[in-house]
Amino acid sequence: VLLFFFFQKDLGPALVLSCVFLGLLGVARGRPGLVAFGLALLLGGFAAAYWTGVPVTVRNRVMIWADPWNNGVAGGTHVAHGLWALATGGLWGSGQGLGSPNAIPEGHTDFVLAAVGEELGWIGVAVVIGLYALLCWRGLRIAARAPGDFTSFLVIGVVLVLCVQA
């Protein structure tokens, strides 16, 4: 997956694939030390990518995350716009259809939760997180009651793919 990460030049897919794989490995083998070693190896690879600057997108993303308000990266205002939208929503939000999700860069793909937070506020974000938690819990209950190992691992994999990205 680290090799895929360096070829893809994107942190997101590599992180999701790695976490899903390590989660399934931990469930299948029951060896938390192996999972911890895998996470340490993954973080070491990401740190090496940051310090060497290869790929450049990793260094830019870390700079954006470190200081979203003044990061100096061209086009790096996505996180700042998302935070501003969440702050605008406050506790109850501006109301459904009354926000400005078009003002959030990539609000329809990467910053959907920021758009929800602007219109429905903290309460709406809490509901979305609660629904994801319910979906994860129900999926794990289904996996525990699955008739065989294959179906159990299949359900756990689907739950991990959904919840890791969330």
C-alpha positions in Angstrom: 0.0 0.0 0.0 2.9 2.3 0.6 4.1 1.7 -2.9 0.6 2.5 -4.1 0.7 5.7 -2.1 3.9 6.9 -3.7 2.6 6.1 -7.2 -0.9 7.5 -6.6 0.6 10.6 -4.9 -2.5 10.9 -2.7 -2.7 10.3 1.0 -6.4 9.5 1.2 -6.8 6.2 -0.7 -3.6 4.8 0.7 -4.8 5.6 4.3 -8.2 4.0 3.7 -6.8 0.9 2.1 -4.1 0.5 4.8 -6.6 0.9 7.7 -9.1 -1.5 6.2 -6.4 -4.1 5.6 -4.9 -3.7 9.1 -8.4 -3.8 10.7 -9.2 -7.0 8.9 -5.8 -8.4 9.7 -6.3 -7.6 13.4 -9.7 -9.3 13.4 -8.6 -12.3 11.5 -5.3 -13.0 13.3 -6.1 -11.4 16.7 -2.6 -10.0 17.0 -2.7 -6.4 18.0 1.1 -6.1 18.0 1.1 -6.9 14.2 -1.5 -4.2 13.6 0.5 -1.7 15.7 3.6 -2.5 13.7 1.7 -2.0 10.4 0.4 1.4 11.6 3.9 2.4 12.7 5.3 1.3 9.3 2.5 3.3 7.5 3.1 6.4 9.6 6.9 6.1 9.0 6.3 5.9 5.3 4.1 9.0 5.4 6.6 10.8 7.5 9.4 9.9 5.1 7.2 11.3 2.2 6.8 14.5 4.1 10.4 15.0 5.0 11.7 14.1 1.5 9.0 16.1 -0.2 8.1 13.1 -2.5 5.3 13.3 -3.5 4.8 17.0 -3.2 1.1 16.7 -2.4 1.8 15.2 1.0 4.0 18.1 2.1 1.4 20.6 0.8 -1.5 18.8 2.6 0.4 18.7 5.9 1.1 22.5 5.5 -2.6 23.1 4.9 -3.6 21.1 7.9 -0.9 22.7 10.2 -2.1 26.2 9.5 -5.3 26.4 7.5 -5.6 30.2 7.8 -2.1 31.1 6.5 -0.5 28.1 4.8 1.0 29.7 1.7 0.0 26.8 -0.5 -1.8 27.8 -3.7 -5.4 26.6 -3.5 -4.9 25.6 0.1 -7.8 27.4 1.5 -10.2 24.4 1.5 -9.8 23.6 5.2 -10.2 27.3 6.2 -13.4 27.6 4.2 -14.7 24.4 5.8 -13.9 25.7 9.3 -15.5 29.0 8.5 -18.7 27.2 7.3 -18.8 25.1 10.5 -18.4 28.2 12.6 -21.1 30.0 10.6 -23.5 27.1 11.3 -23.1 27.4 15.1 -25.3 25.2 17.2 -28.5 25.1 15.1 -27.2 26.1 11.7 -28.5 28.7 9.3 -31.3 26.5 8.1 -31.8 24.0 5.4 -31.2 25.6 2.0 -30.1 28.9 3.6 -26.4 28.3 3.8 -23.7 28.9 1.1 -22.3 25.4 0.4 -21.1 26.6 -3.0 -18.6 28.9 -1.2 -16.9 25.9 0.2 -14.3 24.6 -2.3 -15.1 20.9 -3.1 -18.1 21.1 -0.8 -19.9 18.5 -2.8 -17.1 15.9 -2.4 -14.5 16.5 0.3 -16.3 18.9 2.6 -19.8 17.6 2.7 -19.8 17.6 6.5 -18.8 21.2 6.5 -21.8 22.0 4.2 -24.1 20.0 6.5 -22.6 21.9 9.6 -23.3 25.2 8.0 -26.9 24.5 7.2 -27.8 22.2 10.1 -25.3 23.3 12.7 -23.6 21.2 15.4 -26.8 19.3 16.0 -26.9 18.2 12.3 -23.2 17.1 12.4 -23.9 15.2 15.7 -26.9 13.4 13.9 -24.7 12.5 11.0 -22.0 11.1 13.3 -24.6 9.3 15.3 -26.0 7.7 12.1 -22.5 6.5 11.1 -22.0 5.1 14.6 -25.4 3.3 14.3 -24.5 1.9 10.9 -21.1 0.7 12.2 -22.7 -0.9 15.2 -25.4 -2.6 13.2 -22.8 -3.9 10.7 -20.7 -5.3 13.4 -23.7 -7.0 14.9 -24.5 -8.5 11.5 -20.9 -9.7 11.3 -21.0 -11.3 14.7 -24.2 -13.3 13.7 -22.9 -14.2 10.2 -23.1 -18.0 9.4 -19.5 -18.3 8.3 -16.1 -16.7 8.3 -16.3 -15.5 4.8 -19.5 -13.5 5.3 -18.3 -12.2 8.7 -15.1 -10.9 7.1 -17.1 -9.5 4.2 -19.3 -7.5 6.5 -16.4 -6.3 8.6 -14.6 -5.2 5.5 -17.7 -3.2 4.3 -18.1 -1.6 7.7 -14.4 -0.7 7.8 -14.5 0.9 4.3 -17.5 3.0 5.4 -16.3 4.0 8.8 -12.6 4.5 8.1 -13.5 7.1 5.5 -16.1 8.7 7.8 
